Amino acid sequence: MGLTLLVPVLFGFVWAGMGAALYHFGNTAAQAAAQTGATAAAAQHGTNADCEQAAAGFTAGLGDALSDITVSCRRTATTATATITGTTLSLIPGWAPTVTQTVTVAVERIT
């Protein structure tokens, strides 16, 4: 009787652990893409287009980690900011968790 109850509970923990790992992987991938984009825009002659191109190039190599990706970049005189939003993989049909990561980097200046 105890084993019949224990096996479904253990499978539930494994399932939840895999779901958390997939969410974490997508979240980390979004953060890395935002870092890549912000760093490109923060270069001495960087632009918002450089940010978007770098982030899009990074996310293209991610495979299924993120889907429905949007990239938003903003560069001011002192900072460059990239925001990546996407949908991570899910083990639950019909549920698609969304992640958003924003990275701000100081703009390079030659002094």
N, C-alpha and C positions, 0 to 999 in steps of 0.2 A: 504494500500500500504506500509506503513512504517513497519508494523509487518512482512510482507512477505520478506522484505529485512533484517530485524533485526535478525530473527531466524537463517538463514544460517550463518550469521556473528558470532553470539553467538556460534553456533555449531563449527565453525572453530576455535574460541578461545579455546573452551573446548578441541578439538582435538589436537591443538598445545600444550596446557598445559599438557595433558596426555602424549604426545610424549616427551616433555621436562622432565617430571617426570620419565618416563621409562629410558631415557638416564642418568639422574642424579643417579638413583638407581643403574644402571650397573656400572657407574663410581665410585660411592662410594663403591660398592662391590669389584671392582678391587683394590681400594686403601686399603681396609681392608685386602684383601688376600695378597697383597704385604707387608703390615705391619706385618702380621702374619708370613710370610716366612722370612722376614728380621730379625725379632726378634728371630726366631728359629736358624738362622745361626749365629746370634751375641752372642749366649750363649757361655760360656767359652770353651766348646769343640764342638761347633756347626760346621756343614759342609754344603756344597752346597746341599748335599742330604737331610739333615734335613730341609733346606729351601724349597726345592721342595716338599718334603713330607707334610710339614705343610701347604703350600699354596694350594696344590692339595686337601688336606683334607678339608680345609676351603671352597674352591670353589665347592666341591662335595655337600655341604649342601646349596648352593645358589639357587638351582632349576633352573628356566629359566632366572634369572637375567643376566647371562653371558653364552655364548656358544662359541665354537671354541677357547678355552682358551689355551694360551701358558704361561709357567712359565719359567723365566730365573733368575738364581741366581749367584751371584759372591761374594766371601768372600776373603778379603785381610787381612793383619795383623792388620789393624786398623778399617776397615769398612765391613759391610755386606749389599749387595744391592739385592733387589728383584724387578723384573719387571714382571707385569702381563698385558697381552694383551688379549682382548676378544671382542666378538660381543654382543651388547646390544639388548634388545627387541625393535621392531619398529612397529608402527601402519601403516606404509606405505609399501605396498607389494613391494618386490624387493629392498628395501633399508635397509641395515644392518649397522648401525653406529658402528665403532670400537673405543674402548677406550684403552688407555695405561696408566698405573700408575707405577711409580718407587718410591721405598722407600729405603733410606739409613740409617743405624743404626750403631752406634759405637760398636765395638766388646768389650765384657766384658773382663776385666782383673782383676785378683786378685792381689792386691798390699799389 
